Amino acid sequence: MSILITGGTGYIGSHTVVELSKSISDKIIILDNLFNSDFSVIEKLQTITKKNIIFLKSDICDTNFLKHIFTKYKITSVIHFAGLKAVGESVEKPLLYYNNNIVGTISLLNVMKEFNCKKIVFSSSATVYGNPEHLPIKETAKLSTTNPYGYSKLIIENILTDIYNSDPSWSIAILRYFNPIGADKSGIIGENPSGIPNNLMPYIIKVATKQLDSLNIFGNNYDTIDGTGVRDYIHVSDLADGHIKALDYINNNNEIIKINLGTGKGYSVLQLVKTFIKVNNINIPYNIVDRRPGDIASCYANTELAKKVLNWESKKSLQDMCLDSYNFIKYNIV
């Protein structure tokens, strides 16, 4: 048996590979185009897992190469991370996001169907809830997005739902996760995107390492505890474990599930920044700037369904997330 991890050298994908290697004996195949990651991640994964990681550089839009993978490795299930993920960039480049995320996923699903591989864990996002009417957010909440990135995730969710309704022999887990931060406890892998980061923690990291002079906080006039945006920050290793639980579930159940993965707690941007400063004893200069298009005030999860269906809940605190993020900095950069 072989598991295909699309986008497996990315931030969440690589941490999921680490957790998978601890719990299964199946062969793990990583497919990634290295658009926002680096081949060095494979070497780091081999260091952590002590296993030979099979890596294939290609794109999920390349249907012929996908067919080659499914033929050669006899893929039995897929964890699908591959896709562009920056909210701000999606507003500026919507066609890029629709083509990469939606067309790429359709390509993957067509090949899965052709090879009778009908088990998939899909990396969705809390952005499908748009500006939530009620907090914490339940899976039954109204779905509506505020940006093309979110639209791409919601469209893919609808595609997967339609596939299951047409053929209930599929097993599908749609994981709507919130704001992953932190790094593997080894410090070897973490989040370190190229260029100016779109997500908060790698932005903080670049300020901490003096690659950037200061952190820009987008807006301080939201209706929140201190005016800055509130999010449900979850440790990436907890999130990775949620994927393992979801994979186990679909391997034993023919159904479609849509589940939040978060902590169930909301922290503001300033609360996160101040926690990082305190636990790591390092200064992070910051500036308040205008809001970003597509951003919302508050977003955090109701996690009851994950506990009930997957027997999963987050374990690590905000302090753990900040400490592990800086540990990654010290291991790789400082």
matplotlib code that plots the C-alpha trace (Angstrom):
import matplotlib.pyplot as plt

x = [0.0, 1.2, 0.0, 0.4, 1.1, 0.6, 2.4, 4.3, 7.4, 5.3, 4.8, 1.8, 2.6, 6.1, 4.9, 2.2, 4.9, 6.7, 3.6, 2.7, 6.1, 5.6, 2.2, 2.1, 4.2, 2.8, 5.1, 4.9, 5.2, 5.6, 4.6, 5.5, 6.5, 8.6, 6.8, 7.0, 9.3, 12.8, 14.3, 16.3, 13.0, 13.3, 16.8, 15.4, 12.5, 14.9, 16.9, 13.8, 12.1, 15.2, 13.4, 14.0, 11.4, 10.3, 10.1, 8.8, 9.0, 5.9, 2.6, -0.9, -1.9, 0.3, -2.2, 0.2, 2.7, 0.0, -1.0, 2.7, 2.7, -0.5, 0.7, 4.2, 3.4, -0.1, -1.5, -4.3, -5.0, -4.2, -3.6, -4.0, -2.2, -1.0, -2.3, -1.6, -2.7, -2.1, -5.3, -3.8, -2.2, -5.4, -7.2, -4.5, -4.2, -7.6, -7.1, -3.8, -5.6, -8.6, -6.4, -3.8, -6.1, -9.3, -8.1, -5.2, -7.5, -9.8, -6.8, -5.9, -9.5, -9.8, -6.7, -7.8, -11.1, -9.4, -7.2, -10.1, -8.3, -11.2, -9.8, -8.7, -8.1, -8.4, -6.7, -9.5, -9.6, -11.6, -11.8, -14.8, -16.8, -16.2, -17.2, -18.8, -22.2, -21.6, -18.5, -17.1, -17.7, -19.5, -19.2, -22.9, -22.3, -23.2, -20.4, -19.4, -15.9, -14.4, -11.5, -10.5, -8.4, -11.4, -13.6, -11.2, -11.4, -15.2, -15.5, -13.3, -15.4, -18.4, -16.7, -15.8, -19.4, -20.8, -18.3, -19.4, -23.1, -22.6, -20.5, -20.7, -17.9, -15.6, -14.2, -13.5, -12.3, -12.5, -10.4, -11.2, -8.2, -7.6, -4.2, -1.2, 2.0, 4.9, 7.4, 8.4, 10.0, 13.3, 13.6, 14.7, 11.5, 9.2, 7.6, 10.1, 8.6, 10.6, 10.2, 7.8, 5.7, 1.9, 1.3, 2.0, 4.5, 7.0, 6.7, 7.6, 10.5, 12.0, 11.8, 13.4, 16.3, 16.6, 15.8, 13.0, 13.1, 9.6, 6.3, 3.3, 0.0, -2.9, -5.5, -6.2, -9.8, -11.6, -14.2, -11.9, -10.1, -7.4, -8.6, -6.3, -7.6, -8.4, -7.6, -7.5, -3.8, -3.0, 0.4, 1.3, 2.2, -1.3, -2.7, -0.6, -1.9, -5.4, -4.6, -3.4, -6.7, -8.7, -6.8, -7.4, -11.1, -11.6, -9.7, -12.4, -15.5, -17.1, -18.5, -17.7, -16.8, -16.2, -14.4, -12.8, -9.2, -8.4, -7.9, -11.3, -9.6, -9.1, -6.0, -5.4, -2.4, -1.1, -1.6, 0.4, 3.2, 3.5, 3.5, 6.4, 8.3, 7.8, 8.5, 11.6, 12.9, 13.3, 12.1, 9.7, 9.2, 5.8, 3.8, 0.0, -1.0, -4.2, -6.3, -5.8, -8.6, -10.5, -9.5, -12.1, -12.2, -12.5, -12.4, -12.1, -13.4, -15.9, -13.9, -16.5, -17.0, -13.3, -13.3, -16.4, -15.6, -11.8, -11.0, -8.7, -8.0, -5.1, -2.6, -0.1, -0.5, 0.2, 3.4, 4.5, 3.8, 5.9, 8.8, 8.9, 8.8, 11.8, 13.5, 13.2, 14.8, 17.7, 18.3, 18.2, 18.9, 20.5]
y = [0.0, 3.5, 6.9, 9.9, 13.3, 16.1, 19.3, 17.1, 19.4, 22.3, 23.5, 21.4, 18.6, 18.0, 17.9, 15.4, 13.2, 13.2, 12.1, 9.5, 7.9, 7.3, 5.5, 3.6, 1.1, 2.1, 3.6, 7.4, 9.1, 12.9, 14.9, 18.6, 21.2, 23.1, 26.3, 27.5, 24.9, 23.5, 20.0, 20.3, 19.5, 15.9, 15.6, 17.0, 14.6, 11.7, 13.0, 13.2, 10.0, 7.9, 6.6, 6.9, 9.4, 8.9, 12.3, 13.2, 16.7, 17.5, 19.3, 17.8, 19.5, 17.0, 14.2, 11.9, 12.1, 11.4, 8.3, 7.2, 7.6, 5.6, 2.9, 2.5, 2.9, 1.4, 4.4, 3.5, 6.8, 10.5, 13.4, 16.5, 19.6, 21.0, 24.5, 28.2, 29.6, 33.4, 35.3, 38.7, 37.2, 35.5, 38.9, 40.2, 37.0, 35.2, 33.3, 31.9, 30.5, 29.1, 27.4, 26.0, 24.9, 23.9, 22.6, 20.8, 19.1, 18.0, 16.5, 14.6, 13.4, 12.2, 10.0, 8.7, 7.7, 6.0, 3.9, 3.2, 5.0, 6.5, 7.6, 11.2, 13.7, 17.2, 20.2, 22.8, 26.0, 28.0, 30.7, 28.8, 30.3, 33.8, 36.4, 34.1, 34.9, 33.0, 32.0, 29.5, 28.2, 24.9, 22.8, 23.4, 27.2, 29.1, 28.8, 32.0, 33.3, 36.8, 36.0, 33.9, 31.6, 30.8, 30.4, 27.8, 25.8, 26.0, 24.9, 21.9, 21.0, 21.1, 19.0, 16.3, 16.4, 15.9, 13.0, 11.3, 11.8, 10.2, 7.3, 6.5, 4.0, 7.1, 7.9, 11.6, 13.7, 17.5, 19.2, 22.8, 24.0, 27.3, 29.0, 26.6, 27.9, 26.3, 23.7, 20.2, 19.7, 18.7, 22.3, 20.8, 21.7, 24.6, 27.5, 29.6, 30.9, 32.8, 36.6, 38.7, 36.3, 36.3, 34.5, 36.0, 33.6, 33.5, 37.3, 37.4, 35.0, 37.3, 40.3, 38.2, 37.3, 40.9, 40.0, 42.6, 45.7, 45.4, 43.5, 45.0, 44.4, 44.8, 46.9, 47.7, 48.8, 45.5, 44.7, 42.5, 42.5, 44.9, 45.9, 43.4, 40.3, 37.2, 33.8, 30.2, 29.4, 25.6, 23.9, 22.4, 19.0, 18.9, 19.6, 16.9, 14.4, 15.4, 14.3, 10.9, 10.4, 11.5, 9.0, 6.2, 7.1, 7.1, 3.8, 2.3, 4.2, 4.9, 8.4, 12.0, 14.1, 17.8, 18.6, 21.7, 21.3, 24.1, 24.7, 26.2, 29.3, 32.7, 34.9, 38.3, 39.2, 41.4, 38.6, 36.3, 38.8, 39.6, 35.9, 35.3, 38.2, 37.0, 33.3, 33.8, 37.0, 38.7, 42.1, 42.2, 45.8, 46.3, 48.9, 49.2, 49.5, 49.4, 46.3, 43.8, 43.2, 40.0, 39.8, 39.4, 40.4, 37.0, 33.3, 30.4, 26.8, 24.7, 21.5, 19.1, 17.1, 16.4, 15.0, 12.9, 11.5, 11.4, 11.2, 14.1, 17.4, 19.8, 19.4, 22.2, 25.8, 29.2, 29.2, 25.9, 27.3, 30.3, 28.4, 25.8, 28.5, 30.2, 26.8, 26.3, 29.7, 28.9, 25.5, 26.8, 30.5, 32.0]
z = [0.0, -0.8, 0.3, -2.0, -0.3, -2.7, -1.6, 0.8, 1.1, 2.1, 5.7, 6.7, 4.3, 5.6, 9.3, 8.3, 6.6, 10.0, 11.9, 9.2, 9.4, 13.1, 12.7, 9.5, 7.5, 4.1, 1.5, 1.5, -1.9, -2.0, -5.0, -5.1, -7.7, -5.1, -6.0, -2.3, -0.8, -1.3, -2.0, 1.2, 3.0, 1.8, 3.3, 6.6, 6.6, 6.1, 9.1, 11.3, 10.2, 9.6, 6.5, 2.7, 1.5, -2.1, -3.7, -7.2, -8.6, -10.7, -10.7, -10.1, -13.3, -15.2, -15.6, -17.5, -14.7, -12.1, -14.1, -14.0, -10.2, -9.7, -12.0, -10.5, -6.8, -6.6, -4.7, -2.3, -0.6, -1.0, 1.3, -0.8, 0.3, -3.0, -3.8, -3.5, -0.1, 0.3, 0.8, -0.3, -3.4, -4.4, -4.4, -6.8, -8.9, -8.9, -12.1, -10.9, -7.8, -9.7, -12.2, -9.8, -7.0, -8.8, -12.1, -10.4, -8.0, -10.8, -12.6, -9.4, -8.9, -12.4, -12.1, -8.7, -10.2, -13.2, -10.9, -8.4, -5.6, -3.7, -0.4, 0.0, 2.9, 1.6, 3.0, 3.2, 5.3, 7.7, 5.0, 3.7, 6.6, 5.4, 8.0, 10.5, 12.0, 15.2, 17.2, 17.8, 14.2, 13.8, 10.7, 10.0, 9.8, 6.6, 4.0, 2.2, 1.4, 1.1, -1.3, -4.3, -2.1, 0.0, -3.1, -4.5, -1.3, -1.2, -4.9, -4.2, -1.2, -3.4, -6.1, -3.5, -2.1, -5.6, -6.2, -3.0, -3.7, -7.2, -5.8, -2.1, -2.4, -2.0, 1.5, 1.9, 4.8, 4.3, 7.0, 7.6, 9.6, 11.1, 11.6, 11.8, 13.4, 15.3, 14.1, 14.7, 18.1, 16.5, 15.1, 11.8, 9.8, 10.1, 8.1, 6.2, 2.9, 0.4, 0.0, 2.1, 4.1, 3.9, 7.2, 10.6, 12.2, 9.4, 9.2, 13.0, 12.3, 9.6, 12.0, 14.8, 12.6, 11.3, 7.8, 8.1, 10.2, 11.7, 11.6, 9.9, 11.8, 9.4, 11.2, 14.9, 14.6, 14.4, 17.0, 19.1, 22.5, 21.3, 17.8, 16.0, 14.2, 16.3, 15.0, 16.2, 16.1, 16.1, 16.4, 13.1, 14.7, 16.3, 12.9, 11.3, 13.8, 12.8, 9.3, 10.5, 12.5, 9.4, 7.2, 9.6, 9.7, 5.9, 5.7, 7.9, 6.8, 3.4, 3.9, 3.6, 6.7, 7.0, 10.2, 11.9, 13.1, 15.6, 19.3, 19.9, 21.3, 19.7, 20.2, 18.7, 16.6, 19.4, 21.9, 19.7, 19.2, 22.9, 23.8, 21.3, 22.8, 26.3, 26.0, 23.7, 25.4, 22.0, 20.8, 17.8, 16.6, 14.9, 13.0, 12.6, 9.0, 7.0, 6.9, 4.1, 1.5, 2.4, 6.1, 8.8, 12.5, 14.3, 13.4, 15.8, 15.7, 17.5, 17.8, 19.3, 16.0, 15.7, 19.3, 18.6, 15.2, 15.0, 18.8, 18.1, 19.9, 20.0, 22.8, 22.5, 23.9, 22.3, 24.3, 22.8, 19.3, 19.9, 21.5, 18.8, 16.1, 17.6, 18.1, 14.4, 13.9, 16.1, 14.4, 10.9, 10.8, 13.9]

ax = plt.figure().add_subplot(projection="3d")
ax.plot(x, y, z, "-o")
ax.set_aspect("equal")
plt.show()
